[in-house]
């Protein structure tokens, strides 16, 4: 893998394939471990699974970033404060890592809502597609982005929005009313705000590098993940101590505290399951920062790939685990997404031709 050229369509396909495989695993394990009977033990509550799966995912990201020394961010733009000299980009990669610390748990929490993985994917992915297009508009206006957003990419965004709207507003008599759930809307709003800032920073980094310089995506990823882990450990410690410090009786905080004190017998397997989401993080970041593409394009590829993975995970959960079969609106939203993929394919062919023309001749 990764024997293709940086910025090529082949490299994009490789990244999407890895993203798809590990997201399917993630979607299935979320529903499996919180079911009534997992691995021969009683299923975990949502907070328990969030705790241990997050530990597994972060372990994978940190283990790779630290063992391979990706944290050594290469940069020609360095800043000196006192006796310490470091890449100036760290000043905005750290805020991106703080946002990542919000994105990681809210993503898992979305899957834990009483909706299918497919529906959760549609809602989150459509939201990020809008954000990606807004980021392009802002950075084009500021002169940061020199690319043209093709008409087909805008049309793809419209169809993605239609797909999301079907799942949010088409509510049957026994369906989960997403917009009327305070918890669901809080989770989604937090996810959107954090991802908006993160996508802007990713594309700012990508679009402001000197011409001809190689993007140090691995260094960006490492610094971001180290920051995210530090933030989550700090917040986790406060939550763990909250019952003692603040006499908190909130049920979610109680479950968080008890996850460490009285762990579910399958806690170690939940950590293993979470490692798949850690792998997703690698592919997600590298797709978002894919060389030679706009945030709109990268966002669509990222979100659409995960949506198809969510559909696959939902069907597998229904067939094997007895989960909920997708409803009519779920399938209609998927149709809209596939139409978006069609327009996206046209934009990709145009982009490939544009890159070929602009590439230096040997």
C-alpha positions as CSV (number, residue, x, y, z in Angstrom):
1,X,0.0,0.0,0.0
2,X,1.0,3.6,-0.6
3,X,3.2,2.7,-3.5
4,X,1.3,5.2,-5.6
5,X,2.3,8.8,-6.3
6,X,1.4,11.5,-3.8
7,X,-1.7,13.4,-5.1
8,X,-2.6,10.7,-7.6
9,X,-6.1,9.1,-8.1
10,X,-4.5,5.8,-7.2
11,X,-3.3,7.1,-3.8
12,X,-6.8,8.5,-3.2
13,X,-8.3,5.1,-3.9
14,X,-5.9,3.4,-1.5
15,X,-6.8,5.9,1.3
16,X,-10.5,5.4,0.7
17,X,-10.2,1.6,0.8
18,X,-8.5,1.6,4.1
19,X,-11.0,4.2,5.5
20,X,-13.9,2.0,4.3
21,X,-12.6,-1.2,5.8
22,X,-11.9,0.1,9.3
23,X,-15.1,2.2,9.4
24,X,-17.2,-0.9,8.7
25,X,-15.4,-2.6,11.7
26,X,-16.0,0.4,13.9
27,X,-19.7,0.6,13.0
28,X,-20.4,-3.1,13.7
29,X,-18.5,-3.2,17.0
30,X,-20.3,-0.1,18.4
31,X,-23.6,-1.8,18.1
32,X,-22.3,-5.2,19.1
33,X,-20.7,-4.3,22.4
34,X,-23.7,-2.2,23.6
35,X,-26.1,-5.0,22.7
36,X,-27.8,-7.2,25.3
37,X,-25.3,-10.0,25.2
38,X,-21.7,-9.4,23.8
39,X,-18.8,-11.9,24.1
40,X,-20.9,-14.0,26.5
41,X,-21.2,-11.0,28.9
42,X,-23.9,-8.4,29.5
43,X,-23.6,-5.6,27.0
44,X,-21.8,-2.4,28.0
45,X,-23.6,0.9,28.6
46,X,-22.8,3.7,26.2
47,X,-20.3,5.5,28.4
48,X,-18.4,2.3,29.3
49,X,-17.9,1.5,25.6
50,X,-16.9,5.1,24.9
51,X,-14.2,5.0,27.6
52,X,-12.5,1.7,26.5
53,X,-12.9,2.1,22.7
54,X,-11.4,5.6,23.0
55,X,-8.5,4.2,24.9
56,X,-7.9,1.6,22.1
57,X,-8.1,4.2,19.3
58,X,-5.8,6.6,21.0
59,X,-3.3,3.9,21.8
60,X,-3.0,3.0,18.1
61,X,-2.5,6.6,17.0
62,X,0.0,7.4,19.7
63,X,1.9,4.2,19.3
64,X,2.5,4.8,15.6
65,X,3.2,8.5,15.9
66,X,5.7,8.1,18.7
67,X,7.4,4.9,17.6
68,X,8.0,6.2,14.1
69,X,8.8,9.7,15.4
70,X,6.2,11.4,13.2
71,X,6.1,14.2,15.9
72,X,9.3,15.7,14.4
73,X,7.4,18.2,12.3
74,X,9.5,19.5,9.4
75,X,9.1,23.2,8.7
76,X,11.1,26.1,7.1
77,X,9.1,28.5,9.2
78,X,10.4,28.3,12.8
79,X,9.7,30.4,15.8
80,X,12.0,31.0,18.8
81,X,10.7,31.8,22.3
82,X,13.4,32.1,24.8
83,X,15.8,29.2,24.2
84,X,13.2,27.0,22.5
85,X,12.9,26.9,18.7
86,X,10.0,25.1,17.1
87,X,7.9,25.0,13.9
88,X,5.5,27.9,13.8
89,X,2.7,25.6,12.5
90,X,2.5,24.1,16.0
91,X,0.7,27.2,17.2
92,X,-2.4,26.3,15.1
93,X,-2.0,22.5,15.0
94,X,-2.4,22.4,18.8
95,X,-5.9,24.1,18.6
96,X,-6.7,21.5,15.9
97,X,-5.8,18.8,18.3
98,X,-8.1,20.3,20.9
99,X,-10.9,20.1,18.4
100,X,-10.0,16.5,17.7
101,X,-10.4,15.8,21.4
102,X,-14.1,16.8,20.9
103,X,-14.6,15.0,17.5
104,X,-13.4,11.6,18.8
105,X,-15.9,11.1,21.6
106,X,-18.8,12.8,19.9
107,X,-18.4,10.6,16.8
108,X,-18.7,7.5,19.0
109,X,-21.7,9.0,20.9
110,X,-23.5,9.6,17.6
111,X,-23.3,5.9,16.9
112,X,-24.6,5.1,20.3
113,X,-27.8,7.0,19.8
114,X,-30.9,4.9,19.1
115,X,-30.4,5.2,15.3
116,X,-28.6,3.0,12.8
117,X,-24.9,3.5,11.9
118,X,-26.1,4.5,8.4
119,X,-28.3,7.3,9.7
120,X,-25.6,8.6,12.0
121,X,-23.2,8.6,9.1
122,X,-25.6,10.5,6.8
123,X,-26.2,13.2,9.4
124,X,-22.6,13.7,10.4
125,X,-21.2,13.5,6.9
126,X,-23.6,15.9,5.3
127,X,-22.8,18.4,8.0
128,X,-19.1,18.2,7.3
129,X,-19.6,18.4,3.6
130,X,-21.3,21.8,4.1
131,X,-18.4,22.9,6.4
132,X,-15.9,21.9,3.7
133,X,-17.6,24.0,1.1
134,X,-17.7,26.9,3.5
135,X,-14.0,26.6,4.2
136,X,-13.2,26.7,0.5
137,X,-15.3,29.8,0.1
138,X,-13.6,31.6,3.0
139,X,-10.1,30.6,1.9
140,X,-10.7,31.5,-1.7
141,X,-11.9,34.9,-0.7
142,X,-8.8,35.4,1.5
143,X,-6.5,34.3,-1.3
144,X,-5.3,31.2,0.6
145,X,-6.8,28.7,-1.8
146,X,-6.0,29.1,-5.5
147,X,-8.1,26.2,-6.8
148,X,-11.5,26.4,-8.5
149,X,-14.4,24.6,-7.0
150,X,-16.1,22.9,-9.9
151,X,-19.9,23.2,-10.4
152,X,-20.2,19.4,-10.0
153,X,-18.8,19.6,-6.5
154,X,-21.5,22.2,-5.5
155,X,-24.2,20.0,-7.0
156,X,-22.8,17.0,-5.0
157,X,-23.1,19.1,-1.9
158,X,-26.8,19.8,-2.6
159,X,-27.6,16.1,-3.0
160,X,-25.7,15.3,0.2
161,X,-27.8,17.8,2.0
162,X,-31.0,16.3,0.6
163,X,-29.8,12.9,1.9
164,X,-29.2,14.3,5.4
165,X,-32.5,16.2,5.5
166,X,-34.5,13.0,4.8
167,X,-33.0,11.3,7.9
168,X,-33.4,14.3,10.2
169,X,-36.9,15.5,9.3
170,X,-38.6,12.3,8.0
171,X,-39.7,10.9,11.3
172,X,-42.1,8.0,11.6
173,X,-44.4,7.2,14.5
174,X,-41.8,5.0,16.2
175,X,-38.7,6.7,14.9
176,X,-36.1,8.5,17.1
177,X,-36.9,12.3,16.9
178,X,-33.4,13.6,16.4
179,X,-34.1,17.3,16.4
180,X,-36.2,17.1,19.5
181,X,-33.5,15.3,21.5
182,X,-31.3,17.6,23.6
183,X,-28.6,15.0,23.9
184,X,-28.5,14.3,20.2
185,X,-28.5,18.0,19.2
186,X,-25.8,18.8,21.8
187,X,-23.6,16.0,20.5
188,X,-24.1,17.0,16.8
189,X,-23.5,20.7,17.5
190,X,-20.3,20.0,19.4
191,X,-19.2,17.7,16.5
192,X,-19.9,20.3,13.8
193,X,-18.2,23.3,15.6
194,X,-15.1,21.2,16.4
195,X,-14.9,19.8,12.9
196,X,-15.4,23.2,11.3
197,X,-12.3,24.6,13.1
198,X,-10.3,21.5,12.4
199,X,-11.0,21.4,8.7
200,X,-10.2,25.1,8.3
201,X,-6.8,24.5,10.1
202,X,-6.0,21.4,8.0
203,X,-6.6,23.3,4.8
204,X,-4.8,26.4,6.0
205,X,-1.8,24.2,6.7
206,X,-2.1,22.5,3.3
207,X,-2.7,25.7,1.3
208,X,-0.1,27.9,2.9
209,X,3.0,25.7,2.4
210,X,5.6,27.1,0.0
211,X,5.3,26.0,-3.6
212,X,7.2,22.8,-4.2
213,X,7.5,21.8,-0.6
214,X,6.3,18.4,0.5
215,X,3.4,18.3,3.0
216,X,4.4,16.9,6.4
217,X,1.0,15.3,7.0
218,X,2.5,12.7,9.3
219,X,4.0,15.4,11.5
220,X,0.6,17.3,11.5
221,X,-1.2,14.1,12.5
222,X,1.3,13.3,15.3
223,X,1.2,16.7,17.0
224,X,-2.6,16.8,16.6
225,X,-3.1,13.4,18.2
226,X,-0.6,14.1,21.1
227,X,-2.6,17.2,21.9
228,X,-5.9,15.5,21.6
229,X,-4.8,12.7,24.0
230,X,-3.4,15.2,26.5
231,X,-6.8,17.1,26.5
232,X,-8.9,13.9,26.8
233,X,-6.8,12.5,29.6
234,X,-7.1,15.8,31.5
235,X,-10.9,16.0,31.0
236,X,-11.2,12.4,31.8
237,X,-9.4,12.8,35.1
238,X,-11.7,15.7,36.1
239,X,-14.8,13.6,35.2
240,X,-13.4,10.7,37.2
241,X,-12.9,12.8,40.2
242,X,-16.1,14.8,39.8
243,X,-18.2,12.7,42.2
244,X,-15.7,13.3,44.9
245,X,-14.8,16.9,44.1
246,X,-18.2,18.3,43.2
247,X,-20.6,15.7,44.7
248,X,-21.9,15.2,41.2
249,X,-24.8,12.7,40.8
250,X,-25.1,12.9,37.1
251,X,-25.8,9.4,35.7
252,X,-23.3,9.8,32.8
253,X,-20.5,10.9,35.1
254,X,-21.4,8.0,37.5
255,X,-21.1,5.5,34.6
256,X,-17.8,7.1,33.6
257,X,-16.4,6.7,37.1
258,X,-17.7,3.2,37.5
259,X,-16.2,2.1,34.1
260,X,-12.8,2.2,35.8
261,X,-13.8,1.1,39.3
262,X,-16.1,-1.8,38.2
263,X,-15.3,-2.5,34.5
264,X,-17.4,-4.7,32.3
265,X,-15.8,-8.2,31.9
266,X,-15.4,-7.4,28.1
267,X,-13.5,-4.1,28.7
268,X,-10.3,-5.5,27.1
269,X,-12.1,-6.5,23.9
270,X,-13.7,-3.1,23.8
271,X,-10.2,-1.6,23.7
272,X,-9.3,-3.9,20.8
273,X,-12.4,-2.8,19.0
274,X,-11.6,0.8,19.5
275,X,-8.3,0.3,17.7
276,X,-10.2,0.1,14.4
277,X,-11.3,3.7,15.0
278,X,-7.7,4.6,15.6
279,X,-6.9,3.3,12.1
280,X,-9.8,5.3,10.7
281,X,-8.1,8.5,12.1
282,X,-5.0,7.9,9.9
283,X,-7.0,7.6,6.7
284,X,-9.4,10.4,7.6
285,X,-6.6,13.0,8.2
286,X,-4.7,12.0,5.0
287,X,-7.8,12.3,2.9
288,X,-8.7,15.7,4.3
289,X,-5.2,16.9,3.6
290,X,-4.9,15.2,0.2
291,X,-2.6,17.2,-2.1
292,X,-4.0,19.1,-5.0
293,X,-7.7,18.9,-4.0
294,X,-10.1,21.4,-2.4
295,X,-11.6,21.0,1.0
296,X,-15.0,20.5,-0.7
297,X,-13.7,17.6,-2.7
298,X,-11.7,16.0,0.1
299,X,-14.7,16.4,2.5
300,X,-17.0,14.8,0.0
301,X,-14.7,11.8,-0.6
302,X,-14.1,11.4,3.2
303,X,-17.8,11.6,4.1
304,X,-19.2,9.6,1.2
305,X,-16.7,6.7,1.8
306,X,-17.7,6.6,5.5
307,X,-21.4,6.7,4.6
308,X,-21.1,3.6,2.3
309,X,-19.2,2.0,5.1
310,X,-22.0,2.9,7.5
311,X,-24.5,1.3,5.2
312,X,-22.5,-1.9,5.0
313,X,-22.1,-2.0,8.8
314,X,-25.9,-1.5,9.2
315,X,-26.8,-4.3,6.9
316,X,-24.2,-6.6,8.5
317,X,-25.6,-5.7,12.0
318,X,-29.2,-6.4,10.8
319,X,-28.2,-9.8,9.2
320,X,-25.9,-11.1,11.9
321,X,-26.8,-9.2,15.1
322,X,-30.5,-8.8,14.6
323,X,-30.3,-5.0,14.3
324,X,-32.7,-2.6,12.7
325,X,-33.1,-2.8,8.9
326,X,-32.8,0.5,7.1
327,X,-36.1,2.4,6.5
328,X,-37.3,3.8,3.2
329,X,-35.9,7.3,4.0
330,X,-32.5,5.7,4.7
331,X,-32.4,4.1,1.3
332,X,-33.6,7.3,-0.4
333,X,-30.9,9.3,1.3
334,X,-28.3,6.7,0.1
335,X,-29.6,7.2,-3.5
336,X,-29.0,10.9,-3.2
337,X,-25.5,10.2,-1.9
338,X,-24.7,8.0,-4.9
339,X,-25.9,10.7,-7.2
340,X,-23.5,13.0,-5.4
341,X,-20.7,10.4,-6.0
342,X,-21.5,10.6,-9.7
343,X,-21.0,14.4,-9.8
344,X,-17.9,14.0,-7.7
345,X,-16.5,11.6,-10.2
346,X,-16.9,14.2,-12.9
347,X,-15.1,16.7,-10.7
348,X,-12.3,14.2,-10.1
349,X,-11.7,13.7,-13.8
350,X,-11.5,17.5,-14.3
351,X,-9.1,17.9,-11.4
352,X,-6.9,15.1,-12.7
353,X,-6.7,16.8,-16.1
354,X,-6.0,20.2,-14.4
355,X,-3.1,18.6,-12.3
356,X,-1.6,17.0,-15.4
357,X,-1.5,20.3,-17.3
358,X,0.0,22.2,-14.3
359,X,2.6,19.5,-13.5
360,X,6.2,20.4,-14.5
361,X,7.4,18.6,-17.6
362,X,10.4,16.4,-17.2
